Amino acid sequence: EIAETIGEPRAIGRAIDALGMMSRAEGDFARSQELHEQSLAIGRETGDLLLETSALSSLGATAFARGELQTANRYFGLVVEATTKLKHDRYLSIGYLNYGASFFELGQMDEALHWAERSYELASRINEQRTLAMALINLAEIAANRNDHDAARIRLAEALPIFAAMEDRYSIEAVA
C-alpha cells in the first residue's frame, strides 16, 4: 500500500513478489504464480534486473513446489542467465543451487553435479554460508544417488556445523 501510495513501481514489484512468496508458503500456487508474473512484468517494464531475477526465481520455486520440474528448470536457467548479467555473486550462487536441484529432481545427475559444484565453489569464495550448506546437501544427495555413501556422509558432516552456526534447527533436523 505504501509503495502504491508513493507510486514507486520497483517497490510495488518487490511487495508483489513478497506476497507471492507468502501465497506459495500457504500452498496457494495459482495466486503465487499470478503475483510473481506481475512482479516479473514490473521488473521488465522498469528495467530492474534484480526484481526480474527475483520474480523468475520465485516462479521457479512455485513450479518446483507444484511438481512442474521442467518449468522450474527453465525458470532457474533464466535466473542463472540474469544473475550472470547482474554480476551479483550471492544471487548467482543461489541460482546455481536451484538450477542444480531442479536437474537432480529431473534425474539428470551430471547436470545436477555440475551446478551444485558451481554453487559450492562460488558460495565458498564469497563466504555465503547458507548457500554453501545447501550446496553441500545437494552434493550429498547426488553422491547418495550414485551409491557413494561415504562421500554423502562427508558432505552432510560438513553442512551440519554451518547450519548449527546459523542456529538453523530446521535444516539440522532435516539433515540429521
C-alpha positions in Angstrom: 0.0 0.0 0.0 2.8 2.4 0.8 4.6 1.6 -2.4 1.4 2.2 -4.4 0.7 5.5 -2.4 4.1 6.9 -3.3 3.9 5.4 -6.8 7.2 3.6 -6.8 6.9 0.8 -9.3 10.0 -1.1 -8.2 8.8 -1.1 -4.6 5.4 -2.3 -5.8 7.1 -5.1 -7.7 9.1 -6.2 -4.7 6.0 -6.1 -2.5 4.0 -8.1 -5.0 6.9 -10.7 -5.2 6.9 -11.0 -1.4 3.1 -11.5 -1.4 3.7 -14.3 -4.0 6.2 -15.9 -1.7 3.6 -15.8 1.1 1.0 -17.3 -1.1 3.4 -20.1 -2.1 4.1 -20.8 1.6 0.3 -21.0 2.2 0.0 -23.5 -0.6 -1.9 -21.2 -3.0 0.3 -21.9 -6.0 -2.1 -20.3 -8.5 -2.1 -17.0 -6.6 1.7 -17.2 -6.1 2.3 -17.7 -9.8 -0.1 -14.8 -10.7 1.7 -12.4 -8.3 5.2 -13.4 -9.4 4.2 -12.9 -13.1 3.0 -9.4 -12.1 6.3 -8.7 -10.4 8.2 -10.0 -13.4 6.3 -7.7 -15.7 7.1 -4.7 -13.5 10.8 -5.7 -13.3 10.9 -5.9 -17.1 9.0 -2.6 -17.6 11.2 -0.7 -15.2 14.5 -2.4 -16.3 15.0 -3.6 -12.7 17.1 -6.7 -13.4 17.3 -7.6 -9.7 13.5 -7.6 -9.4 13.2 -9.6 -12.7 15.7 -12.1 -11.3 13.8 -12.4 -8.0 10.5 -12.9 -9.8 12.0 -15.6 -12.1 13.4 -17.4 -9.1 10.1 -17.2 -7.4 8.3 -18.5 -10.4 10.8 -21.4 -10.5 10.2 -22.1 -6.8 6.4 -22.1 -7.3 6.7 -24.5 -10.3 9.1 -26.7 -8.3 6.6 -26.8 -5.4 3.8 -27.8 -7.8 6.0 -30.6 -9.2 6.3 -28.9 -12.6 10.0 -29.8 -12.8 10.7 -28.9 -16.4 9.1 -25.5 -15.9 11.1 -24.9 -12.7 14.3 -25.9 -14.5 13.5 -23.5 -17.3 13.0 -20.6 -14.8 16.1 -21.5 -12.9 18.1 -21.5 -16.1 16.8 -17.9 -16.8 17.8 -17.0 -13.3 21.4 -18.1 -13.9 21.4 -16.1 -17.1 20.1 -13.0 -15.4 22.3 -13.2 -12.4 25.3 -13.7 -14.6 24.4 -10.4 -16.3 23.9 -8.7 -12.9 27.3 -9.9 -11.7 25.8 -10.5 -8.3 27.7 -13.4 -6.9 25.3 -14.1 -4.0 22.3 -14.4 -6.2 24.3 -16.3 -8.8 25.4 -18.9 -6.2 21.7 -19.4 -5.2 20.8 -19.6 -8.9 23.3 -22.3 -9.5 22.0 -24.1 -6.4 18.4 -24.1 -7.5 19.3 -24.9 -11.1 21.2 -28.0 -9.9 18.4 -29.0 -7.6 16.0 -29.0 -10.5 18.3 -31.1 -12.6 18.6 -33.6 -9.7 14.8 -33.9 -9.5 14.7 -34.5 -13.2 17.2 -37.3 -12.8 19.9 -35.6 -14.7 22.8 -36.3 -12.3 25.7 -35.0 -14.4 24.0 -31.6 -14.8 22.9 -31.6 -11.1 26.5 -32.2 -10.1 27.9 -29.5 -12.4 25.6 -26.8 -11.0 25.9 -28.0 -7.3 29.7 -27.8 -7.6 29.5 -24.3 -9.2 27.2 -23.2 -6.3 29.6 -24.7 -3.7 32.6 -23.1 -5.3 31.1 -19.7 -5.6 29.4 -19.8 -2.2 32.8 -20.8 -0.6 34.6 -18.0 -2.4 32.2 -15.3 -1.3 31.5 -16.9 2.2 27.8 -17.3 1.6 27.2 -19.7 4.4 23.5 -20.7 3.8 24.1 -21.4 0.1 27.3 -23.2 0.9 25.5 -25.5 3.3 22.6 -26.2 0.9 25.1 -26.9 -1.9 26.7 -29.5 0.4 23.3 -31.1 0.9 22.8 -31.2 -2.8 26.2 -32.7 -3.3 25.4 -35.3 -0.6 22.1 -36.2 -2.3 23.9 -36.6 -5.7 26.6 -38.8 -4.0 23.9 -40.9 -2.3 22.1 -41.3 -5.6 25.3 -42.6 -7.1 25.7 -45.0 -4.2 28.7 -43.2 -2.9 27.5 -43.2 0.7 30.9 -42.2 2.2 31.0 -39.0 0.1 27.4 -38.3 1.1 28.2 -38.7 4.8 31.2 -36.4 4.4 29.2 -33.7 2.7 26.4 -33.9 5.3 29.0 -33.7 8.1 30.4 -30.6 6.5 26.9 -29.0 6.3 25.8 -29.6 9.9 28.2 -27.2 11.6 27.3 -24.4 9.1 23.6 -24.9 9.9 24.5 -25.0 13.7 26.4 -21.8 13.5 23.4 -20.1 11.8 21.1 -21.7 14.5 19.1 -23.2 11.7 17.4 -26.0 13.6 15.0 -26.8 10.8 17.9 -27.7 8.4 19.8 -29.5 11.1 16.7 -31.7 11.8 16.3 -32.3 8.0 19.9 -33.4 7.6 20.3 -35.4 10.8 
